[in-house]
Amino acid sequence: MNIYALVKRTFDTEEKISISNGAIAEDGAEFIINPYDEYAVEEAIQLRDEHGGEVTVLSIGNEDSEKQLRTALAMGADKAVLINIEDDIDDIDEYTSAKVIADYLKDKKADLILAGNVAIDGGSGQVGPRVAELLGINYVTTITKLTVDGTNVTVVRDVEGDSETIETSLPLLVTAQQGLNEPRYPSLPGIMKAKKKPLEEVEFDDLDLEEDDVEAKTETKEVFLPPAKSAGRVLEGEPADQAAELVKLLHSEAKVI
Amino acid sequence: MSKKMLVLGEVRDGELRNVSFETIAAAKKISGGGEVVAVLIGEQVQSLGEEMIHYGADRVVTVEHPHLKHYTPDGFGQAFMAVYEDESPEGIVFGHTAMGKDLSPKVASKLGAGLISDVTKIEGEGDDAEFVRPIYSGKAFEKVEIKEGLLFISIRPNNIEPLAHDASRSGDVASKSVEITNLRSIIKDVVRKSTEGVDLSEAKVIVAGGRGVKGPEGFEPLKELANLLGGAVGASRGACDADYCDYSLQIGQTGKVVTPDLYIAAGISGAIQHVAGMSNSKVIVAINKDPEANIFKIADYGIVGDLFEILPIMIEEVKKIKVN
């Protein structure tokens, strides 16, 4: 199977977010593979081990994303592609990213494309389905189980807590939900091997696109932090009195029950 | 300039989900006086059209077909696009639900359009409308606008107030026949896991447990309180990782991001990745044995104590209020 996994470099989930000069401050922050994309990479590797073939991890961004691609290679992916459009395209939204990724993938004959169901930074979850639509292939989002038999695919999808069993076929794009698998940590030999695995860098000029084709449709006007929440009231007294007091406050003061 | 808007209502178990009415309210605000047309898609949805009118839609178009019994992106995509082509709206509003998240990028891509997902607030009206959405799971927010062309947004449930129900409103409920073909996904089975049908993303009250619940059976008092309050049960990553509950309950930066009116965190320490998923709840209650737990820093009300002691008393007290 010819498998692609889409990977995004994101802030570590443990990072606090601050703003400087109207943008999210990146100084000193730790970056990781978007956690949902890790499930995608792990599933890709397991499928290759079971069915044979090749796993290519693909990211769009600048050279900083090489680190996350190397991590995916260390987990067991075979090849990596970095589409570096930093020098050519100023504003990127989901429309832009999907156009660029789909253009790169259009002649790659991918059987299966895996991605995270959402990135923990932007959080829109658009790029996966958009890429599938641009490539004219089917997609299933937020999957928790994937079984491939020839070209037949059975998927279990998380739908707001319910699970749907879906039958479909390759070629297919799926987006990973938590629970799909347990992503492995890269092993030391894996890290050593990853250094020698191919990481291809593609520039905007290498694609069949003009800058006008990918111009962002949306524009961020402002980024801001939520108002700081001040600590509230800690109740006192016997447990029974506290619990009764709490229910009373929620009923008559906060008016939420 | 007024805009003609198309909204997609959502049906679950034969009833309209609340977010359907919220899409109408959002569309009205953006429309600047333009017409708001609601679309309902399913096997049998015609009878629900009137309710959309009562909540402020000017007209309703329904698409019914046996192949639309379950949501699939192909089936619902074909149905929605057929109505879109008839109506040529200048804006679209979906709910940012499992269905809306799945379908909206497909429709946006087909239309070559931008899409602002997961909007929690609309500032200004008509042409001046700006859209606020959480980023980094609510650790920050951004204000976004569409540069040109179709104005397409999806709204997070439970954030935009529906218009008042007005049973005296009337409007046309038309049905459109669409050929639904070539479905590439076939739904074989649906297993319901949600508690009492209250969905986490739409719940007004959430009672969430962490490692402090100590085991799967430790969730029982949480479930009882949640059911009593008409709410849903959630969990921290700690509780999910320890196999106390299903991952579908997880709230946090990985997991669901929720904004209920009342969030009760029981036995949850308040790790930054959990807080990101719930800190925008309107009222937060923390119950934890550890007085130093982080969760107290963001709680409106806190009790330092054992959840197994506190929750049963709360349950009895809530029952008393319900009786009165």
HADDOCK unambig.tbl for C-alpha pairs under 7 A between the chains (distance, minus, plus):
assign (segid A and resid 13 and name CA) (segid B and resid 253 and name CA) 6.78 0.50 0.50
assign (segid A and resid 13 and name CA) (segid B and resid 273 and name CA) 5.81 0.50 0.50
assign (segid A and resid 14 and name CA) (segid B and resid 272 and name CA) 6.08 0.50 0.50
assign (segid A and resid 14 and name CA) (segid B and resid 273 and name CA) 6.11 0.50 0.50
assign (segid A and resid 17 and name CA) (segid B and resid 139 and name CA) 6.33 0.50 0.50
assign (segid A and resid 95 and name CA) (segid B and resid 114 and name CA) 6.21 0.50 0.50
assign (segid A and resid 120 and name CA) (segid B and resid 136 and name CA) 5.65 0.50 0.50
assign (segid A and resid 120 and name CA) (segid B and resid 137 and name CA) 6.39 0.50 0.50
assign (segid A and resid 120 and name CA) (segid B and resid 253 and name CA) 6.50 0.50 0.50
assign (segid A and resid 121 and name CA) (segid B and resid 135 and name CA) 5.63 0.50 0.50
assign (segid A and resid 121 and name CA) (segid B and resid 136 and name CA) 4.19 0.50 0.50
assign (segid A and resid 121 and name CA) (segid B and resid 137 and name CA) 6.90 0.50 0.50
assign (segid A and resid 122 and name CA) (segid B and resid 135 and name CA) 5.25 0.50 0.50
assign (segid A and resid 122 and name CA) (segid B and resid 136 and name CA) 6.39 0.50 0.50
assign (segid A and resid 123 and name CA) (segid B and resid 135 and name CA) 6.17 0.50 0.50
assign (segid A and resid 123 and name CA) (segid B and resid 136 and name CA) 6.99 0.50 0.50
assign (segid A and resid 123 and name CA) (segid B and resid 137 and name CA) 6.97 0.50 0.50
assign (segid A and resid 124 and name CA) (segid B and resid 117 and name CA) 5.32 0.50 0.50
assign (segid A and resid 124 and name CA) (segid B and resid 118 and name CA) 6.71 0.50 0.50
assign (segid A and resid 125 and name CA) (segid B and resid 101 and name CA) 6.99 0.50 0.50
assign (segid A and resid 126 and name CA) (segid B and resid 105 and name CA) 5.17 0.50 0.50
assign (segid A and resid 129 and name CA) (segid B and resid 105 and name CA) 5.91 0.50 0.50
assign (segid A and resid 129 and name CA) (segid B and resid 106 and name CA) 5.87 0.50 0.50
assign (segid A and resid 130 and name CA) (segid B and resid 105 and name CA) 5.45 0.50 0.50
assign (segid A and resid 130 and name CA) (segid B and resid 106 and name CA) 5.56 0.50 0.50
assign (segid A and resid 130 and name CA) (segid B and resid 109 and name CA) 5.56 0.50 0.50
assign (segid A and resid 133 and name CA) (segid B and resid 106 and name CA) 5.96 0.50 0.50
assign (segid A and resid 133 and name CA) (segid B and resid 109 and name CA) 6.62 0.50 0.50
assign (segid A and resid 138 and name CA) (segid B and resid 184 and name CA) 6.45 0.50 0.50
assign (segid A and resid 141 and name CA) (segid B and resid 102 and name CA) 6.54 0.50 0.50
assign (segid A and resid 159 and name CA) (segid B and resid 98 and name CA) 5.82 0.50 0.50
assign (segid A and resid 160 and name CA) (segid B and resid 98 and name CA) 6.21 0.50 0.50
assign (segid A and resid 160 and name CA) (segid B and resid 199 and name CA) 6.77 0.50 0.50
assign (segid A and resid 161 and name CA) (segid B and resid 193 and name CA) 5.82 0.50 0.50
assign (segid A and resid 161 and name CA) (segid B and resid 194 and name CA) 5.43 0.50 0.50
assign (segid A and resid 161 and name CA) (segid B and resid 248 and name CA) 4.96 0.50 0.50
assign (segid A and resid 162 and name CA) (segid B and resid 190 and name CA) 7.00 0.50 0.50
assign (segid A and resid 162 and name CA) (segid B and resid 191 and name CA) 5.68 0.50 0.50
assign (segid A and resid 162 and name CA) (segid B and resid 192 and name CA) 4.63 0.50 0.50
assign (segid A and resid 162 and name CA) (segid B and resid 193 and name CA) 4.97 0.50 0.50
assign (segid A and resid 162 and name CA) (segid B and resid 194 and name CA) 6.11 0.50 0.50
assign (segid A and resid 163 and name CA) (segid B and resid 190 and name CA) 5.68 0.50 0.50
assign (segid A and resid 163 and name CA) (segid B and resid 191 and name CA) 5.14 0.50 0.50
assign (segid A and resid 163 and name CA) (segid B and resid 192 and name CA) 6.62 0.50 0.50
assign (segid A and resid 164 and name CA) (segid B and resid 187 and name CA) 6.73 0.50 0.50
assign (segid A and resid 164 and name CA) (segid B and resid 189 and name CA) 5.62 0.50 0.50
assign (segid A and resid 164 and name CA) (segid B and resid 190 and name CA) 4.35 0.50 0.50
assign (segid A and resid 164 and name CA) (segid B and resid 191 and name CA) 6.31 0.50 0.50
assign (segid A and resid 165 and name CA) (segid B and resid 187 and name CA) 5.91 0.50 0.50
assign (segid A and resid 165 and name CA) (segid B and resid 188 and name CA) 5.43 0.50 0.50
assign (segid A and resid 165 and name CA) (segid B and resid 189 and name CA) 5.04 0.50 0.50
assign (segid A and resid 165 and name CA) (segid B and resid 190 and name CA) 6.34 0.50 0.50
assign (segid A and resid 166 and name CA) (segid B and resid 185 and name CA) 6.21 0.50 0.50
assign (segid A and resid 166 and name CA) (segid B and resid 186 and name CA) 5.43 0.50 0.50
assign (segid A and resid 166 and name CA) (segid B and resid 187 and name CA) 4.55 0.50 0.50
assign (segid A and resid 166 and name CA) (segid B and resid 188 and name CA) 5.65 0.50 0.50
assign (segid A and resid 167 and name CA) (segid B and resid 185 and name CA) 5.77 0.50 0.50
assign (segid A and resid 167 and name CA) (segid B and resid 186 and name CA) 5.14 0.50 0.50
assign (segid A and resid 167 and name CA) (segid B and resid 187 and name CA) 6.52 0.50 0.50
assign (segid A and resid 167 and name CA) (segid B and resid 188 and name CA) 6.85 0.50 0.50
assign (segid A and resid 168 and name CA) (segid B and resid 184 and name CA) 5.86 0.50 0.50
assign (segid A and resid 168 and name CA) (segid B and resid 185 and name CA) 4.85 0.50 0.50
assign (segid A and resid 168 and name CA) (segid B and resid 186 and name CA) 6.46 0.50 0.50
assign (segid A and resid 178 and name CA) (segid B and resid 247 and name CA) 6.78 0.50 0.50
assign (segid A and resid 179 and name CA) (segid B and resid 247 and name CA) 6.32 0.50 0.50
assign (segid A and resid 217 and name CA) (segid B and resid 113 and name CA) 6.77 0.50 0.50
assign (segid A and resid 217 and name CA) (segid B and resid 114 and name CA) 4.69 0.50 0.50
assign (segid A and resid 217 and name CA) (segid B and resid 146 and name CA) 5.95 0.50 0.50
assign (segid A and resid 217 and name CA) (segid B and resid 147 and name CA) 5.55 0.50 0.50
assign (segid A and resid 217 and name CA) (segid B and resid 148 and name CA) 6.74 0.50 0.50
assign (segid A and resid 218 and name CA) (segid B and resid 114 and name CA) 5.95 0.50 0.50
assign (segid A and resid 218 and name CA) (segid B and resid 144 and name CA) 6.76 0.50 0.50
assign (segid A and resid 218 and name CA) (segid B and resid 145 and name CA) 5.64 0.50 0.50
assign (segid A and resid 218 and name CA) (segid B and resid 146 and name CA) 4.35 0.50 0.50
assign (segid A and resid 218 and name CA) (segid B and resid 147 and name CA) 5.31 0.50 0.50
assign (segid A and resid 219 and name CA) (segid B and resid 144 and name CA) 5.55 0.50 0.50
assign (segid A and resid 219 and name CA) (segid B and resid 145 and name CA) 5.44 0.50 0.50
assign (segid A and resid 219 and name CA) (segid B and resid 146 and name CA) 6.27 0.50 0.50
assign (segid A and resid 219 and name CA) (segid B and resid 147 and name CA) 6.30 0.50 0.50
assign (segid A and resid 220 and name CA) (segid B and resid 142 and name CA) 6.59 0.50 0.50
assign (segid A and resid 220 and name CA) (segid B and resid 143 and name CA) 5.79 0.50 0.50
assign (segid A and resid 220 and name CA) (segid B and resid 144 and name CA) 4.35 0.50 0.50
assign (segid A and resid 220 and name CA) (segid B and resid 145 and name CA) 6.56 0.50 0.50
assign (segid A and resid 221 and name CA) (segid B and resid 143 and name CA) 5.49 0.50 0.50
assign (segid A and resid 221 and name CA) (segid B and resid 144 and name CA) 5.60 0.50 0.50
assign (segid A and resid 222 and name CA) (segid B and resid 142 and name CA) 5.56 0.50 0.50
assign (segid A and resid 222 and name CA) (segid B and resid 143 and name CA) 5.10 0.50 0.50
assign (segid A and resid 223 and name CA) (segid B and resid 141 and name CA) 5.72 0.50 0.50
assign (segid A and resid 223 and name CA) (segid B and resid 142 and name CA) 4.32 0.50 0.50
assign (segid A and resid 223 and name CA) (segid B and resid 143 and name CA) 6.41 0.50 0.50
assign (segid A and resid 224 and name CA) (segid B and resid 140 and name CA) 5.79 0.50 0.50
assign (segid A and resid 224 and name CA) (segid B and resid 141 and name CA) 5.29 0.50 0.50
assign (segid A and resid 224 and name CA) (segid B and resid 142 and name CA) 6.22 0.50 0.50
assign (segid A and resid 225 and name CA) (segid B and resid 139 and name CA) 6.74 0.50 0.50
assign (segid A and resid 225 and name CA) (segid B and resid 140 and name CA) 4.48 0.50 0.50
assign (segid A and resid 225 and name CA) (segid B and resid 141 and name CA) 5.99 0.50 0.50
assign (segid A and resid 226 and name CA) (segid B and resid 140 and name CA) 5.98 0.50 0.50
assign (segid A and resid 226 and name CA) (segid B and resid 141 and name CA) 6.86 0.50 0.50
assign (segid A and resid 229 and name CA) (segid B and resid 298 and name CA) 5.80 0.50 0.50
assign (segid A and resid 230 and name CA) (segid B and resid 297 and name CA) 6.90 0.50 0.50
assign (segid A and resid 230 and name CA) (segid B and resid 298 and name CA) 6.30 0.50 0.50
assign (segid A and resid 231 and name CA) (segid B and resid 296 and name CA) 6.54 0.50 0.50
assign (segid A and resid 231 and name CA) (segid B and resid 297 and name CA) 4.61 0.50 0.50
assign (segid A and resid 231 and name CA) (segid B and resid 298 and name CA) 5.17 0.50 0.50
assign (segid A and resid 231 and name CA) (segid B and resid 299 and name CA) 5.82 0.50 0.50
assign (segid A and resid 231 and name CA) (segid B and resid 300 and name CA) 6.35 0.50 0.50
assign (segid A and resid 232 and name CA) (segid B and resid 299 and name CA) 5.56 0.50 0.50
assign (segid A and resid 232 and name CA) (segid B and resid 300 and name CA) 4.00 0.50 0.50
assign (segid A and resid 232 and name CA) (segid B and resid 301 and name CA) 5.48 0.50 0.50
assign (segid A and resid 233 and name CA) (segid B and resid 300 and name CA) 6.00 0.50 0.50
assign (segid A and resid 233 and name CA) (segid B and resid 301 and name CA) 4.89 0.50 0.50
assign (segid A and resid 233 and name CA) (segid B and resid 302 and name CA) 6.05 0.50 0.50
assign (segid A and resid 234 and name CA) (segid B and resid 301 and name CA) 5.74 0.50 0.50
assign (segid A and resid 234 and name CA) (segid B and resid 302 and name CA) 4.32 0.50 0.50
assign (segid A and resid 234 and name CA) (segid B and resid 303 and name CA) 5.75 0.50 0.50
assign (segid A and resid 235 and name CA) (segid B and resid 302 and name CA) 6.05 0.50 0.50
assign (segid A and resid 235 and name CA) (segid B and resid 303 and name CA) 5.53 0.50 0.50
assign (segid A and resid 239 and name CA) (segid B and resid 305 and name CA) 6.95 0.50 0.50
assign (segid A and resid 239 and name CA) (segid B and resid 310 and name CA) 6.37 0.50 0.50
assign (segid A and resid 240 and name CA) (segid B and resid 310 and name CA) 6.81 0.50 0.50
assign (segid A and resid 240 and name CA) (segid B and resid 313 and name CA) 6.35 0.50 0.50
assign (segid A and resid 242 and name CA) (segid B and resid 303 and name CA) 6.97 0.50 0.50
assign (segid A and resid 243 and name CA) (segid B and resid 310 and name CA) 5.65 0.50 0.50
assign (segid A and resid 243 and name CA) (segid B and resid 313 and name CA) 6.08 0.50 0.50
assign (segid A and resid 243 and name CA) (segid B and resid 314 and name CA) 5.43 0.50 0.50
assign (segid A and resid 244 and name CA) (segid B and resid 313 and name CA) 6.93 0.50 0.50
assign (segid A and resid 244 and name CA) (segid B and resid 314 and name CA) 6.26 0.50 0.50
assign (segid A and resid 244 and name CA) (segid B and resid 317 and name CA) 6.09 0.50 0.50
assign (segid A and resid 247 and name CA) (segid B and resid 314 and name CA) 6.29 0.50 0.50
assign (segid A and resid 247 and name CA) (segid B and resid 317 and name CA) 6.53 0.50 0.50
assign (segid A and resid 247 and name CA) (segid B and resid 318 and name CA) 6.62 0.50 0.50
assign (segid A and resid 256 and name CA) (segid B and resid 261 and name CA) 6.40 0.50 0.50
assign (segid A and resid 256 and name CA) (segid B and resid 262 and name CA) 6.25 0.50 0.50
assign (segid A and resid 257 and name CA) (segid B and resid 229 and name CA) 6.94 0.50 0.50
